[in-house]
Amino acid sequence: MSKTLYIWDLAGTLFPEKWNKEKSGLPDYRSYVQSLGYNLKTITPREWELAYENPYRKGLFDLAIADGFSEVLSWTNDNAAFTTGNREQLDWRAEQLQKKYSFDIRDNLKEIYSTFDYGETNLKTPEMIKDILVKKRKGGYTDFVYTDDKLENVRFFLGAAGGHRVRAYHMKNDGQGLREKDGCWQIGNLYDMMKNEKLYV
């Protein structure tokens, strides 16, 4: 009997976000980090990620939840996030999003994997992906489904997941439905993914 783990990217995939130039008074996040006194050439990965706290909590990012989030992630059920950010970023997002949507996004994500679990880095490596999949396979999972809004990340995941049963989705956020392209499925929204995944159940 198959058992599937759904692994999600966060920013841009489950949680579309856009920097608010008017509210922040700055053109982008990089400029905000510089305004804190950091040198962009010497800032550490952890300092860069921790600096997201005020922008997320104070609304300097316009945050949203992808259409179909609750319905789709309730159906997939076994959901994990794999992020280059620190774990607390999900809590900071949740604080703002709960005011807007009246539910807690964390209820739909059972596990959070961060690159910082593997050291002081905000870059994903093949070794991280292999480690996650091997451990989850030992835990009884047979299939892995990865969804990301960046095609290069989807390809990277597929390249690192050799030897496992994997399906991958490139979230386009364009409302154009399901298309098979570039070695993965392109989806216009989360509902397209759920409809296709039901064929594998």
C-alpha positions, 0 to 999 in steps of 0.5 A: 500500500502506498503512502505519500508525503507532500513536500512544499516550498513556502514563499510564492508557492503556498504563500504568495508575498510581495514587498510593500514599498509604500508601507516600508518606505523602501524599494525591496527587502535587500534595501530593508536589510541594508537599512538595519546596518548590515553589509550585504557582502558579509551578512550571514545566512542566519542574519539574513533570514532572521531579518524577515521577522519585522517585515512579516510581523509588521506587514511590510510584506503583503502576504496571502494564502494560495487558493485552495490551501485549506481544501488541498492540504486537508486532502493531502494530509501528510504535508511537510515544508522544506525551506531555506528560511529559519523555522520561526518564519512560518510563525511570523507569517501565521501571525499576520495571515490568521488576522486576514484568513481566520485560521492557522496555516500551521495546522496543515503542515505536520513538519518543517524542514529547514536548511538550518537543520543541516548547518549555517546555510540558507542553500538547499543541497542534494544531500539534504533532500536525500537525507529527508527522503531516506528517513521518511522512506524508512518511516513507511512513505513510498511516494514523494510529491514536491511543489515549488513556484520556481522551476529550477528548484523543481529540477534540483529536487528531482535531480537529488531524489533519484531512487525514490518514487517522486512526482513534482509540480511547478506552481505557475499561479496562472490559472491555466490548468495542468500541463506536463512540461519540463519533466514535471507537471505545471499547475495553475493552482493547487486544485490542479495538483489535487485533481491529478494526485487523485489519479495516484490514490 
